[in-house]
Structures are given as structure tokens and as C-alpha cells.
Amino acid sequence: MSSLSRRQALGLMAAVAVPPTVVVAVAAASPIEQEPLQHWLETSEPAQVAEYHAARLAEVMGLIDPERSWRFHIDHKHGFALVCGDSRPEGANV
């Protein structure tokens, strides 16, 4: 397994959903592009940061196992975050 730092792995994501209405494109792991993301992670509400990480994990799981449809759910009341891969129905578009 390669030794990518958490910061490098985040920088490699194709697109980052910041608040729901704003999308920041992250094409490579360069420090210039990582600074806005890191600043956003450090200054956003904890619930937004949790949603960001859960969404990124669901995306990465989709790369690992593209046979499944990946989704996430965060339940603050009951204290859990779930990333789940559902079997794709036969004939479903990827």
C-alpha cells in the first residue's frame, strides 16, 4: 500500500462538495490548491466537515468496488456515520 498522507489523498479527489451550493474542483495535490480546502476544513462547521469526509469515503469506495452503488448517512442524534455499498440492479447505468 502506498504511503499517501491524508492531505495528499484529499488533494487527489476530482471534485469537492463544499457547502451544497458550492463546488471546488481539485485536480492535483499541489499546495496552492490544497490551501483553500484545508482552510475550509479548519473553518467550517463540524457537521459540514463530517459530510465532506463521508462523501469522499463513499467516492473512494466506489473506485475500489464499482459494482456497488455507494451512499452515506450521518446521524448526529444517534452518533454514527455510515458508508454503505448497495448491489447495483442488473442493467443499471454506472
Secondary structure, DSSP 8 states (H G I E B T S, - for coil): -----HHHHHHT-SEEE-STT-EEE--S--HHHHHHHHHHHHHS-HHHHHHHHHHHHHHHHHHH-TTEEEEEEEETTTTEEEEEEEE--TT---
